[in-house]
C-alpha cells in the first residue's frame, strides 16, 4: 500500500485539475457547492475550500461569491 505525503486539499485539487484537463469540467462550468464536493470526496469543507483556493491562485477557476465557482481556463 502506498502512503501519500500529499495533503488532502492537494489531492482534491489534483483531481479537479485532472477533470479540467480531460474536459470533464469545461470553461464556464459551475462546480458543485463546497458541501456537495465535501460529501462526494468524504472530506471536510475546509479541505475543499483550500483546494478551490489553490485552483483560484493558479488561475483555473473563478470564485464569485453568491454565484458559485466556475472553470476559468
PDB file of N, H, CA, C and O in Angstrom:
ATOM      1  N   UNK A   1       0.843  -1.180   0.000  1.00  0.00           N
ATOM      2  CA  UNK A   1       0.000   0.000   0.000  1.00  0.00           C
ATOM      3  C   UNK A   1       0.887   1.241   0.000  1.00  0.00           C
ATOM      4  O   UNK A   1       1.819   1.353   0.796  1.00  0.00           O
ATOM      5  N   UNK A   2       0.585   2.157  -0.894  1.00  0.00           N
ATOM      6  H   UNK A   2      -0.172   2.065  -1.540  1.00  0.00           H
ATOM      7  CA  UNK A   2       1.366   3.388  -0.998  1.00  0.00           C
ATOM      8  C   UNK A   2       0.800   4.445  -0.059  1.00  0.00           C
ATOM      9  O   UNK A   2      -0.403   4.707  -0.055  1.00  0.00           O
ATOM     10  N   UNK A   3       1.664   5.039   0.721  1.00  0.00           N
ATOM     11  H   UNK A   3       2.641   4.827   0.717  1.00  0.00           H
ATOM     12  CA  UNK A   3       1.261   6.104   1.633  1.00  0.00           C
ATOM     13  C   UNK A   3       1.636   7.432   0.993  1.00  0.00           C
ATOM     14  O   UNK A   3       2.777   7.646   0.585  1.00  0.00           O
ATOM     15  N   UNK A   4       0.655   8.310   0.916  1.00  0.00           N
ATOM     16  H   UNK A   4      -0.272   8.135   1.247  1.00  0.00           H
ATOM     17  CA  UNK A   4       0.876   9.595   0.265  1.00  0.00           C
ATOM     18  C   UNK A   4       1.266  10.658   1.290  1.00  0.00           C
ATOM     19  O   UNK A   4       0.660  10.764   2.357  1.00  0.00           O
ATOM     20  N   UNK A   5       2.280  11.434   0.949  1.00  0.00           N
ATOM     21  H   UNK A   5       2.772  11.348   0.083  1.00  0.00           H
ATOM     22  CA  UNK A   5       2.672  12.566   1.788  1.00  0.00           C
ATOM     23  C   UNK A   5       1.896  13.818   1.399  1.00  0.00           C
ATOM     24  O   UNK A   5       2.018  14.861   2.041  1.00  0.00           O
ATOM     25  N   UNK A   6       1.106  13.707   0.352  1.00  0.00           N
ATOM     26  H   UNK A   6       1.006  12.860  -0.170  1.00  0.00           H
ATOM     27  CA  UNK A   6       0.361  14.845  -0.163  1.00  0.00           C
ATOM     28  C   UNK A   6      -0.818  15.162   0.767  1.00  0.00           C
ATOM     29  O   UNK A   6      -1.500  14.256   1.245  1.00  0.00           O
ATOM     30  N   UNK A   7      -1.045  16.433   1.012  1.00  0.00           N
ATOM     31  H   UNK A   7      -0.491  17.169   0.624  1.00  0.00           H
ATOM     32  CA  UNK A   7      -2.147  16.861   1.868  1.00  0.00           C
ATOM     33  C   UNK A   7      -3.477  16.603   1.163  1.00  0.00           C
ATOM     34  O   UNK A   7      -3.535  16.525  -0.065  1.00  0.00           O
ATOM     35  N   UNK A   8      -4.537  16.473   1.950  1.00  0.00           N
ATOM     36  H   UNK A   8      -4.489  16.537   2.947  1.00  0.00           H
ATOM     37  CA  UNK A   8      -5.855  16.158   1.394  1.00  0.00           C
ATOM     38  C   UNK A   8      -6.286  17.214   0.386  1.00  0.00           C
ATOM     39  O   UNK A   8      -6.772  16.871  -0.691  1.00  0.00           O
ATOM     40  N   UNK A   9      -6.117  18.498   0.717  1.00  0.00           N
ATOM     41  H   UNK A   9      -5.722  18.777   1.593  1.00  0.00           H
ATOM     42  CA  UNK A   9      -6.563  19.528  -0.212  1.00  0.00           C
ATOM     43  C   UNK A   9      -5.779  19.471  -1.518  1.00  0.00           C
ATOM     44  O   UNK A   9      -6.318  19.787  -2.579  1.00  0.00           O
ATOM     45  N   UNK A  10      -4.510  19.070  -1.448  1.00  0.00           N
ATOM     46  H   UNK A  10      -4.072  18.814  -0.587  1.00  0.00           H
ATOM     47  CA  UNK A  10      -3.708  18.934  -2.671  1.00  0.00           C
ATOM     48  C   UNK A  10      -4.221  17.778  -3.523  1.00  0.00           C
ATOM     49  O   UNK A  10      -4.243  17.870  -4.750  1.00  0.00           O
ATOM     50  N   UNK A  11      -4.631  16.694  -2.877  1.00  0.00           N
ATOM     51  H   UNK A  11      -4.613  16.619  -1.880  1.00  0.00           H
ATOM     52  CA  UNK A  11      -5.187  15.555  -3.605  1.00  0.00           C
ATOM     53  C   UNK A  11      -6.480  15.950  -4.317  1.00  0.00           C
ATOM     54  O   UNK A  11      -6.694  15.582  -5.472  1.00  0.00           O
ATOM     55  N   UNK A  12      -7.341  16.700  -3.624  1.00  0.00           N
ATOM     56  H   UNK A  12      -7.168  16.999  -2.686  1.00  0.00           H
ATOM     57  CA  UNK A  12      -8.605  17.153  -4.224  1.00  0.00           C
ATOM     58  C   UNK A  12      -8.314  18.116  -5.368  1.00  0.00           C
ATOM     59  O   UNK A  12      -8.932  18.022  -6.428  1.00  0.00           O
ATOM     60  N   UNK A  13      -7.380  19.038  -5.163  1.00  0.00           N
ATOM     61  H   UNK A  13      -6.878  19.114  -4.302  1.00  0.00           H
ATOM     62  CA  UNK A  13      -7.006  19.979  -6.227  1.00  0.00           C
ATOM     63  C   UNK A  13      -6.505  19.221  -7.449  1.00  0.00           C
ATOM     64  O   UNK A  13      -6.857  19.566  -8.577  1.00  0.00           O
ATOM     65  N   UNK A  14      -5.689  18.196  -7.239  1.00  0.00           N
ATOM     66  H   UNK A  14      -5.403  17.916  -6.322  1.00  0.00           H
ATOM     67  CA  UNK A  14      -5.177  17.395  -8.357  1.00  0.00           C
ATOM     68  C   UNK A  14      -6.306  16.705  -9.118  1.00  0.00           C
ATOM     69  O   UNK A  14      -6.277  16.639 -10.347  1.00  0.00           O
ATOM     70  N   UNK A  15      -7.293  16.194  -8.395  1.00  0.00           N
ATOM     71  H   UNK A  15      -7.316  16.248  -7.397  1.00  0.00           H
ATOM     72  CA  UNK A  15      -8.444  15.544  -9.040  1.00  0.00           C
ATOM     73  C   UNK A  15      -9.193  16.553  -9.907  1.00  0.00           C
ATOM     74  O   UNK A  15      -9.548  16.257 -11.048  1.00  0.00           O
ATOM     75  N   UNK A  16      -9.433  17.750  -9.357  1.00  0.00           N
ATOM     76  H   UNK A  16      -9.144  17.990  -8.431  1.00  0.00           H
ATOM     77  CA  UNK A  16     -10.168  18.775 -10.107  1.00  0.00           C
ATOM     78  C   UNK A  16      -9.362  19.261 -11.313  1.00  0.00           C
ATOM     79  O   UNK A  16      -9.929  19.504 -12.379  1.00  0.00           O
ATOM     80  N   UNK A  17      -8.050  19.404 -11.153  1.00  0.00           N
ATOM     81  H   UNK A  17      -7.589  19.207 -10.287  1.00  0.00           H
ATOM     82  CA  UNK A  17      -7.190  19.796 -12.279  1.00  0.00           C
ATOM     83  C   UNK A  17      -7.274  18.747 -13.381  1.00  0.00           C
ATOM     84  O   UNK A  17      -7.379  19.085 -14.560  1.00  0.00           O
ATOM     85  N   UNK A  18      -7.227  17.491 -13.002  1.00  0.00           N
ATOM     86  H   UNK A  18      -7.141  17.217 -12.044  1.00  0.00           H
ATOM     87  CA  UNK A  18      -7.316  16.405 -13.980  1.00  0.00           C
ATOM     88  C   UNK A  18      -8.656  16.459 -14.717  1.00  0.00           C
ATOM     89  O   UNK A  18      -8.705  16.257 -15.930  1.00  0.00           O
ATOM     90  N   UNK A  19      -9.737  16.729 -13.992  1.00  0.00           N
ATOM     91  H   UNK A  19      -9.697  16.893 -13.006  1.00  0.00           H
ATOM     92  CA  UNK A  19     -11.055  16.823 -14.624  1.00  0.00           C
ATOM     93  C   UNK A  19     -11.117  17.987 -15.609  1.00  0.00           C
ATOM     94  O   UNK A  19     -11.760  17.881 -16.653  1.00  0.00           O
ATOM     95  N   UNK A  20     -10.457  19.091 -15.287  1.00  0.00           N
ATOM     96  H   UNK A  20      -9.935  19.178 -14.438  1.00  0.00           H
ATOM     97  CA  UNK A  20     -10.412  20.239 -16.200  1.00  0.00           C
ATOM     98  C   UNK A  20      -9.584  19.886 -17.430  1.00  0.00           C
ATOM     99  O   UNK A  20      -9.995  20.161 -18.557  1.00  0.00           O
ATOM    100  N   UNK A  21      -8.425  19.280 -17.218  1.00  0.00           N
ATOM    101  H   UNK A  21      -8.091  19.056 -16.303  1.00  0.00           H
ATOM    102  CA  UNK A  21      -7.542  18.923 -18.336  1.00  0.00           C
ATOM    103  C   UNK A  21      -8.180  17.899 -19.269  1.00  0.00           C
ATOM    104  O   UNK A  21      -7.960  17.941 -20.479  1.00  0.00           O
ATOM    105  N   UNK A  22      -8.971  16.980 -18.714  1.00  0.00           N
ATOM    106  H   UNK A  22      -9.151  16.947 -17.730  1.00  0.00           H
ATOM    107  CA  UNK A  22      -9.603  15.933 -19.519  1.00  0.00           C
ATOM    108  C   UNK A  22     -10.913  16.389 -20.152  1.00  0.00           C
ATOM    109  O   UNK A  22     -11.512  15.656 -20.939  1.00  0.00           O
ATOM    110  N   UNK A  23     -11.360  17.600 -19.811  1.00  0.00           N
ATOM    111  H   UNK A  23     -10.873  18.195 -19.172  1.00  0.00           H
ATOM    112  CA  UNK A  23     -12.589  18.117 -20.397  1.00  0.00           C
ATOM    113  C   UNK A  23     -13.858  17.687 -19.688  1.00  0.00           C
ATOM    114  O   UNK A  23     -14.962  17.965 -20.157  1.00  0.00           O
ATOM    115  N   UNK A  24     -13.704  17.006 -18.551  1.00  0.00           N
ATOM    116  H   UNK A  24     -12.807  16.780 -18.170  1.00  0.00           H
ATOM    117  CA  UNK A  24     -14.882  16.651 -17.759  1.00  0.00           C
ATOM    118  C   UNK A  24     -15.524  17.939 -17.249  1.00  0.00           C
ATOM    119  O   UNK A  24     -16.746  18.084 -17.252  1.00  0.00           O
ATOM    120  N   UNK A  25     -14.680  18.867 -16.813  1.00  0.00           N
ATOM    121  H   UNK A  25     -13.687  18.749 -16.811  1.00  0.00           H
ATOM    122  CA  UNK A  25     -15.113  20.216 -16.443  1.00  0.00           C
ATOM    123  C   UNK A  25     -14.602  21.154 -17.528  1.00  0.00           C
ATOM    124  O   UNK A  25     -13.405  21.197 -17.811  1.00  0.00           O
ATOM    125  N   UNK A  26     -15.518  21.902 -18.132  1.00  0.00           N
ATOM    126  H   UNK A  26     -16.491  21.867 -17.903  1.00  0.00           H
ATOM    127  CA  UNK A  26     -15.159  22.777 -19.245  1.00  0.00           C
ATOM    128  C   UNK A  26     -15.247  24.243 -18.838  1.00  0.00           C
ATOM    129  O   UNK A  26     -15.836  24.583 -17.813  1.00  0.00           O
ATOM    130  N   UNK A  27     -14.653  25.100 -19.656  1.00  0.00           N
ATOM    131  H   UNK A  27     -14.174  24.823 -20.489  1.00  0.00           H
ATOM    132  CA  UNK A  27     -14.690  26.536 -19.411  1.00  0.00           C
ATOM    133  C   UNK A  27     -16.133  26.990 -19.218  1.00  0.00           C
ATOM    134  O   UNK A  27     -17.009  26.681 -20.025  1.00  0.00           O
ATOM    135  N   UNK A  28     -16.362  27.724 -18.140  1.00  0.00           N
ATOM    136  H   UNK A  28     -15.651  27.975 -17.484  1.00  0.00           H
ATOM    137  CA  UNK A  28     -17.687  28.242 -17.837  1.00  0.00           C
ATOM    138  C   UNK A  28     -18.542  27.319 -16.986  1.00  0.00           C
ATOM    139  O   UNK A  28     -19.577  27.740 -16.468  1.00  0.00           O
ATOM    140  N   UNK A  29     -18.125  26.061 -16.833  1.00  0.00           N
ATOM    141  H   UNK A  29     -17.284  25.719 -17.254  1.00  0.00           H
ATOM    142  CA  UNK A  29     -18.887  25.123 -16.000  1.00  0.00           C
ATOM    143  C   UNK A  29     -18.873  25.576 -14.550  1.00  0.00           C
ATOM    144  O   UNK A  29     -17.865  26.067 -14.042  1.00  0.00           O
ATOM    145  N   UNK A  30     -20.008  25.402 -13.902  1.00  0.00           N
ATOM    146  H   UNK A  30     -20.826  25.003 -14.315  1.00  0.00           H
ATOM    147  CA  UNK A  30     -20.107  25.706 -12.480  1.00  0.00           C
ATOM    148  C   UNK A  30     -19.795  24.441 -11.691  1.00  0.00           C
ATOM    149  O   UNK A  30     -20.363  23.380 -11.948  1.00  0.00           O
ATOM    150  N   UNK A  31     -18.897  24.565 -10.739  1.00  0.00           N
ATOM    151  H   UNK A  31     -18.436  25.428 -10.531  1.00  0.00           H
ATOM    152  CA  UNK A  31     -18.560  23.434  -9.881  1.00  0.00           C
ATOM    153  C   UNK A  31     -19.656  23.242  -8.841  1.00  0.00           C
ATOM    154  O   UNK A  31     -20.352  24.195  -8.490  1.00  0.00           O
ATOM    155  N   UNK A  32     -19.814  22.021  -8.347  1.00  0.00           N
ATOM    156  H   UNK A  32     -19.248  21.247  -8.631  1.00  0.00           H
ATOM    157  CA  UNK A  32     -20.768  21.795  -7.253  1.00  0.00           C
ATOM    158  C   UNK A  32     -20.377  22.637  -6.031  1.00  0.00           C
ATOM    159  O   UNK A  32     -19.251  23.125  -5.931  1.00  0.00           O
ATOM    160  N   UNK A  33     -21.320  22.792  -5.119  1.00  0.00           N
ATOM    161  H   UNK A  33     -22.235  22.395  -5.201  1.00  0.00           H
ATOM    162  CA  UNK A  33     -21.060  23.564  -3.903  1.00  0.00           C
ATOM    163  C   UNK A  33     -19.974  22.894  -3.067  1.00  0.00           C
ATOM    164  O   UNK A  33     -19.665  21.716  -3.243  1.00  0.00           O
ATOM    165  N   UNK A  34     -19.411  23.670  -2.163  1.00  0.00           N
ATOM    166  H   UNK A  34     -19.662  24.628  -2.020  1.00  0.00           H
ATOM    167  CA  UNK A  34     -18.390  23.147  -1.251  1.00  0.00           C
ATOM    168  C   UNK A  34     -18.936  21.949  -0.482  1.00  0.00           C
ATOM    169  O   UNK A  34     -18.246  20.943  -0.317  1.00  0.00           O
ATOM    170  N   UNK A  35     -20.170  22.059  -0.015  1.00  0.00           N
ATOM    171  H   UNK A  35     -20.731  22.877  -0.149  1.00  0.00           H
ATOM    172  CA  UNK A  35     -20.769  20.977   0.758  1.00  0.00           C
ATOM    173  C   UNK A  35     -20.925  19.708  -0.088  1.00  0.00           C
ATOM    174  O   UNK A  35     -20.665  18.606   0.395  1.00  0.00           O
ATOM    175  N   UNK A  36     -21.346  19.859  -1.341  1.00  0.00           N
ATOM    176  H   UNK A  36     -21.557  20.754  -1.734  1.00  0.00           H
ATOM    177  CA  UNK A  36     -21.516  18.690  -2.215  1.00  0.00           C
ATOM    178  C   UNK A  36     -20.173  18.046  -2.543  1.00  0.00           C
ATOM    179  O   UNK A  36     -20.054  16.821  -2.555  1.00  0.00           O
ATOM    180  N   UNK A  37     -19.162  18.873  -2.810  1.00  0.00           N
ATOM    181  H   UNK A  37     -19.258  19.868  -2.801  1.00  0.00           H
ATOM    182  CA  UNK A  37     -17.830  18.329  -3.090  1.00  0.00           C
ATOM    183  C   UNK A  37     -17.276  17.605  -1.863  1.00  0.00           C
ATOM    184  O   UNK A  37     -16.671  16.539  -1.985  1.00  0.00           O
ATOM    185  N   UNK A  38     -17.485  18.189  -0.684  1.00  0.00           N
ATOM    186  H   UNK A  38     -17.976  19.055  -0.585  1.00  0.00           H
ATOM    187  CA  UNK A  38     -17.002  17.566   0.555  1.00  0.00           C
ATOM    188  C   UNK A  38     -17.664  16.207   0.761  1.00  0.00           C
ATOM    189  O   UNK A  38     -17.003  15.242   1.143  1.00  0.00           O
ATOM    190  N   UNK A  39     -18.962  16.133   0.509  1.00  0.00           N
ATOM    191  H   UNK A  39     -19.499  16.917   0.199  1.00  0.00           H
ATOM    192  CA  UNK A  39     -19.677  14.861   0.660  1.00  0.00           C
ATOM    193  C   UNK A  39     -19.210  13.853  -0.388  1.00  0.00           C
ATOM    194  O   UNK A  39     -19.045  12.671  -0.086  1.00  0.00           O
ATOM    195  N   UNK A  40     -18.998  14.321  -1.616  1.00  0.00           N
ATOM    196  H   UNK A  40     -19.132  15.281  -1.861  1.00  0.00           H
ATOM    197  CA  UNK A  40     -18.570  13.434  -2.705  1.00  0.00           C
ATOM    198  C   UNK A  40     -17.212  12.796  -2.420  1.00  0.00           C
ATOM    199  O   UNK A  40     -17.011  11.610  -2.681  1.00  0.00           O
ATOM    200  N   UNK A  41     -16.283  13.587  -1.885  1.00  0.00           N
ATOM    201  H   UNK A  41     -16.446  14.551  -1.674  1.00  0.00           H
ATOM    202  CA  UNK A  41     -14.928  13.093  -1.647  1.00  0.00           C
ATOM    203  C   UNK A  41     -14.693  12.630  -0.210  1.00  0.00           C
ATOM    204  O   UNK A  41     -13.621  12.116   0.109  1.00  0.00           O
ATOM    205  N   UNK A  42     -15.687  12.810   0.652  1.00  0.00           N
ATOM    206  H   UNK A  42     -16.558  13.227   0.393  1.00  0.00           H
ATOM    207  CA  UNK A  42     -15.558  12.353   2.033  1.00  0.00           C
ATOM    208  C   UNK A  42     -14.535  13.132   2.832  1.00  0.00           C
ATOM    209  O   UNK A  42     -13.821  12.569   3.662  1.00  0.00           O
ATOM    210  N   UNK A  43     -14.466  14.434   2.581  1.00  0.00           N
ATOM    211  H   UNK A  43     -15.046  14.892   1.908  1.00  0.00           H
ATOM    212  CA  UNK A  43     -13.515  15.299   3.283  1.00  0.00           C
ATOM    213  C   UNK A  43     -14.265  16.478   3.898  1.00  0.00           C
ATOM    214  O   UNK A  43     -15.467  16.636   3.687  1.00  0.00           O
ATOM    215  N   UNK A  44     -13.554  17.296   4.654  1.00  0.00           N
ATOM    216  H   UNK A  44     -12.577  17.168   4.826  1.00  0.00           H
ATOM    217  CA  UNK A  44     -14.181  18.447   5.303  1.00  0.00           C
ATOM    218  C   UNK A  44     -14.377  19.600   4.316  1.00  0.00           C
ATOM    219  O   UNK A  44     -13.729  19.667   3.272  1.00  0.00           O
ATOM    220  N   UNK A  45     -15.287  20.501   4.677  1.00  0.00           N
ATOM    221  H   UNK A  45     -15.814  20.447   5.525  1.00  0.00           H
ATOM    222  CA  UNK A  45     -15.498  21.715   3.879  1.00  0.00           C
ATOM    223  C   UNK A  45     -14.208  22.523   3.785  1.00  0.00           C
ATOM    224  O   UNK A  45     -13.921  23.127   2.751  1.00  0.00           O
ATOM    225  N   UNK A  46     -13.432  22.531   4.871  1.00  0.00           N
ATOM    226  H   UNK A  46     -13.666  22.041   5.711  1.00  0.00           H
ATOM    227  CA  UNK A  46     -12.181  23.298   4.887  1.00  0.00           C
ATOM    228  C   UNK A  46     -11.199  22.766   3.841  1.00  0.00           C
ATOM    229  O   UNK A  46     -10.508  23.547   3.187  1.00  0.00           O
ATOM    230  N   UNK A  47     -11.136  21.451   3.680  1.00  0.00           N
ATOM    231  H   UNK A  47     -11.698  20.817   4.210  1.00  0.00           H
ATOM    232  CA  UNK A  47     -10.241  20.865   2.671  1.00  0.00           C
ATOM    233  C   UNK A  47     -10.663  21.279   1.266  1.00  0.00           C
ATOM    234  O   UNK A  47      -9.819  21.570   0.418  1.00  0.00           O
ATOM    235  N   UNK A  48     -11.967  21.304   1.022  1.00  0.00           N
ATOM    236  H   UNK A  48     -12.653  21.068   1.711  1.00  0.00           H
ATOM    237  CA  UNK A  48     -12.473  21.722  -0.291  1.00  0.00           C
ATOM    238  C   UNK A  48     -12.164  23.196  -0.525  1.00  0.00           C
ATOM    239  O   UNK A  48     -11.736  23.578  -1.614  1.00  0.00           O
ATOM    240  N   UNK A  49     -12.381  24.026   0.496  1.00  0.00           N
ATOM    241  H   UNK A  49     -12.729  23.715   1.380  1.00  0.00           H
ATOM    242  CA  UNK A  49     -12.074  25.463   0.356  1.00  0.00           C
ATOM    243  C   UNK A  49     -10.601  25.674   0.028  1.00  0.00           C
ATOM    244  O   UNK A  49     -10.268  26.494  -0.827  1.00  0.00           O
ATOM    245  N   UNK A  50      -9.718  24.939   0.699  1.00  0.00           N
ATOM    246  H   UNK A  50      -9.989  24.272   1.394  1.00  0.00           H
ATOM    247  CA  UNK A  50      -8.275  25.048   0.428  1.00  0.00           C
ATOM    248  C   UNK A  50      -7.961  24.632  -1.006  1.00  0.00           C
ATOM    249  O   UNK A  50      -7.175  25.290  -1.686  1.00  0.00           O
ATOM    250  N   UNK A  51      -8.575  23.540  -1.466  1.00  0.00           N
ATOM    251  H   UNK A  51      -9.214  23.005  -0.913  1.00  0.00           H
ATOM    252  CA  UNK A  51      -8.341  23.056  -2.830  1.00  0.00           C
ATOM    253  C   UNK A  51      -8.817  24.089  -3.848  1.00  0.00           C
ATOM    254  O   UNK A  51      -8.117  24.377  -4.819  1.00  0.00           O
ATOM    255  N   UNK A  52     -10.002  24.645  -3.625  1.00  0.00           N
ATOM    256  H   UNK A  52     -10.571  24.412  -2.837  1.00  0.00           H
ATOM    257  CA  UNK A  52     -10.536  25.646  -4.553  1.00  0.00           C
ATOM    258  C   UNK A  52      -9.682  26.911  -4.540  1.00  0.00           C
ATOM    259  O   UNK A  52      -9.473  27.530  -5.584  1.00  0.00           O
ATOM    260  N   UNK A  53      -9.194  27.293  -3.375  1.00  0.00           N
ATOM    261  H   UNK A  53      -9.364  26.790  -2.528  1.00  0.00           H
ATOM    262  CA  UNK A  53      -8.327  28.464  -3.293  1.00  0.00           C
ATOM    263  C   UNK A  53      -7.035  28.233  -4.077  1.00  0.00           C
ATOM    264  O   UNK A  53      -6.545  29.140  -4.749  1.00  0.00           O
ATOM    265  N   UNK A  54      -6.488  27.024  -3.992  1.00  0.00           N
ATOM    266  H   UNK A  54      -6.887  26.287  -3.446  1.00  0.00           H
ATOM    267  CA  UNK A  54      -5.274  26.696  -4.751  1.00  0.00           C
ATOM    268  C   UNK A  54      -5.539  26.804  -6.253  1.00  0.00           C
ATOM    269  O   UNK A  54      -4.703  27.323  -6.993  1.00  0.00           O
ATOM    270  N   UNK A  55      -6.691  26.320  -6.705  1.00  0.00           N
ATOM    271  H   UNK A  55      -7.371  25.899  -6.104  1.00  0.00           H
ATOM    272  CA  UNK A  55      -7.036  26.407  -8.131  1.00  0.00           C
ATOM    273  C   UNK A  55      -7.266  27.855  -8.558  1.00  0.00           C
ATOM    274  O   UNK A  55      -6.943  28.239  -9.682  1.00  0.00           O
ATOM    275  N   UNK A  56      -7.827  28.655  -7.649  1.00  0.00           N
ATOM    276  H   UNK A  56      -8.089  28.344  -6.736  1.00  0.00           H
ATOM    277  CA  UNK A  56      -8.032  30.078  -7.949  1.00  0.00           C
ATOM    278  C   UNK A  56      -6.691  30.785  -8.110  1.00  0.00           C
ATOM    279  O   UNK A  56      -6.520  31.604  -9.013  1.00  0.00           O
ATOM    280  N   UNK A  57      -5.752  30.471  -7.241  1.00  0.00           N
ATOM    281  H   UNK A  57      -5.891  29.807  -6.507  1.00  0.00           H
ATOM    282  CA  UNK A  57      -4.434  31.110  -7.275  1.00  0.00           C
ATOM    283  C   UNK A  57      -3.704  30.807  -8.579  1.00  0.00           C
ATOM    284  O   UNK A  57      -3.026  31.675  -9.128  1.00  0.00           O
ATOM    285  N   UNK A  58      -3.842  29.573  -9.078  1.00  0.00           N
ATOM    286  H   UNK A  58      -4.393  28.868  -8.632  1.00  0.00           H
ATOM    287  CA  UNK A  58      -3.151  29.238 -10.334  1.00  0.00           C
ATOM    288  C   UNK A  58      -3.977  29.601 -11.566  1.00  0.00           C
ATOM    289  O   UNK A  58      -3.559  29.346 -12.696  1.00  0.00           O
ATOM    290  N   UNK A  59      -5.145  30.193 -11.347  1.00  0.00           N
ATOM    291  H   UNK A  59      -5.484  30.400 -10.430  1.00  0.00           H
ATOM    292  CA  UNK A  59      -5.919  30.739 -12.457  1.00  0.00           C
ATOM    293  C   UNK A  59      -6.834  29.775 -13.186  1.00  0.00           C
ATOM    294  O   UNK A  59      -7.242  30.055 -14.313  1.00  0.00           O
ATOM    295  N   UNK A  60      -7.168  28.645 -12.573  1.00  0.00           N
ATOM    296  H   UNK A  60      -6.836  28.418 -11.658  1.00  0.00           H
ATOM    297  CA  UNK A  60      -8.039  27.677 -13.242  1.00  0.00           C
ATOM    298  C   UNK A  60      -9.521  27.901 -12.979  1.00  0.00           C
ATOM    299  O   UNK A  60     -10.369  27.509 -13.782  1.00  0.00           O
ATOM    300  N   UNK A  61      -9.829  28.532 -11.852  1.00  0.00           N
ATOM    301  H   UNK A  61      -9.140  28.850 -11.200  1.00  0.00           H
ATOM    302  CA  UNK A  61     -11.233  28.772 -11.523  1.00  0.00           C
ATOM    303  C   UNK A  61     -11.426  30.212 -11.068  1.00  0.00           C
ATOM    304  O   UNK A  61     -10.484  30.911 -10.696  1.00  0.00           O
ATOM    305  N   UNK A  62     -12.678  30.618 -11.113  1.00  0.00           N
ATOM    306  H   UNK A  62     -13.444  30.049 -11.415  1.00  0.00           H
ATOM    307  CA  UNK A  62     -13.068  31.942 -10.642  1.00  0.00           C
ATOM    308  C   UNK A  62     -14.150  31.737  -9.589  1.00  0.00           C
ATOM    309  O   UNK A  62     -15.164  31.091  -9.855  1.00  0.00           O
ATOM    310  N   UNK A  63     -13.941  32.280  -8.409  1.00  0.00           N
ATOM    311  H   UNK A  63     -13.118  32.806  -8.193  1.00  0.00           H
ATOM    312  CA  UNK A  63     -14.915  32.155  -7.327  1.00  0.00           C
ATOM    313  C   UNK A  63     -15.697  33.460  -7.256  1.00  0.00           C
ATOM    314  O   UNK A  63     -15.143  34.517  -6.955  1.00  0.00           O
ATOM    315  N   UNK A  64     -16.991  33.367  -7.536  1.00  0.00           N
ATOM    316  H   UNK A  64     -17.441  32.508  -7.781  1.00  0.00           H
ATOM    317  CA  UNK A  64     -17.863  34.542  -7.487  1.00  0.00           C
ATOM    318  C   UNK A  64     -18.794  34.368  -6.295  1.00  0.00           C
ATOM    319  O   UNK A  64     -19.741  33.582  -6.337  1.00  0.00           O
ATOM    320  N   UNK A  65     -18.510  35.110  -5.241  1.00  0.00           N
ATOM    321  H   UNK A  65     -17.741  35.748  -5.208  1.00  0.00           H
ATOM    322  CA  UNK A  65     -19.288  34.980  -4.015  1.00  0.00           C
ATOM    323  C   UNK A  65     -20.760  35.267  -4.291  1.00  0.00           C
ATOM    324  O   UNK A  65     -21.114  36.278  -4.899  1.00  0.00           O
ATOM    325  N   UNK A  66     -21.598  34.359  -3.833  1.00  0.00           N
ATOM    326  H   UNK A  66     -21.310  33.538  -3.340  1.00  0.00           H
ATOM    327  CA  UNK A  66     -23.029  34.486  -4.036  1.00  0.00           C
ATOM    328  C   UNK A  66     -23.513  33.857  -5.332  1.00  0.00           C
ATOM    329  O   UNK A  66     -24.719  33.713  -5.538  1.00  0.00           O
ATOM    330  N   UNK A  67     -22.584  33.479  -6.213  1.00  0.00           N
ATOM    331  H   UNK A  67     -21.605  33.596  -6.045  1.00  0.00           H
ATOM    332  CA  UNK A  67     -22.960  32.888  -7.505  1.00  0.00           C
ATOM    333  C   UNK A  67     -22.418  31.482  -7.675  1.00  0.00           C
ATOM    334  O   UNK A  67     -23.107  30.618  -8.216  1.00  0.00           O
ATOM    335  N   UNK A  68     -21.201  31.237  -7.227  1.00  0.00           N
ATOM    336  H   UNK A  68     -20.641  31.939  -6.788  1.00  0.00           H
ATOM    337  CA  UNK A  68     -20.610  29.915  -7.360  1.00  0.00           C
ATOM    338  C   UNK A  68     -19.168  29.959  -7.811  1.00  0.00           C
ATOM    339  O   UNK A  68     -18.545  31.018  -7.880  1.00  0.00           O
ATOM    340  N   UNK A  69     -18.660  28.788  -8.113  1.00  0.00           N
ATOM    341  H   UNK A  69     -19.167  27.928  -8.057  1.00  0.00           H
ATOM    342  CA  UNK A  69     -17.279  28.624  -8.562  1.00  0.00           C
ATOM    343  C   UNK A  69     -17.308  28.093  -9.982  1.00  0.00           C
ATOM    344  O   UNK A  69     -17.983  27.105 -10.271  1.00  0.00           O
ATOM    345  N   UNK A  70     -16.569  28.757 -10.873  1.00  0.00           N
ATOM    346  H   UNK A  70     -16.021  29.560 -10.638  1.00  0.00           H
ATOM    347  CA  UNK A  70     -16.631  28.449 -12.294  1.00  0.00           C
ATOM    348  C   UNK A  70     -15.245  28.158 -12.856  1.00  0.00           C
ATOM    349  O   UNK A  70     -14.250  28.739 -12.423  1.00  0.00           O
ATOM    350  N   UNK A  71     -15.197  27.244 -13.833  1.00  0.00           N
ATOM    351  H   UNK A  71     -16.005  26.772 -14.185  1.00  0.00           H
ATOM    352  CA  UNK A  71     -13.945  26.933 -14.522  1.00  0.00           C
ATOM    353  C   UNK A  71     -13.592  28.128 -15.390  1.00  0.00           C
ATOM    354  O   UNK A  71     -14.420  28.618 -16.159  1.00  0.00           O
ATOM    355  N   UNK A  72     -12.364  28.590 -15.262  1.00  0.00           N
ATOM    356  H   UNK A  72     -11.692  28.192 -14.638  1.00  0.00           H
ATOM    357  CA  UNK A  72     -11.919  29.804 -15.936  1.00  0.00           C
ATOM    358  C   UNK A  72     -11.141  29.518 -17.206  1.00  0.00           C
ATOM    359  O   UNK A  72     -11.239  30.278 -18.170  1.00  0.00           O
ATOM    360  N   UNK A  73     -10.373  28.441 -17.229  1.00  0.00           N
ATOM    361  H   UNK A  73     -10.294  27.824 -16.446  1.00  0.00           H
ATOM    362  CA  UNK A  73      -9.444  28.164 -18.325  1.00  0.00           C
ATOM    363  C   UNK A  73     -10.159  27.932 -19.635  1.00  0.00           C
ATOM    364  O   UNK A  73      -9.514  27.686 -20.654  1.00  0.00           O
TER     365      UNK A  73
END
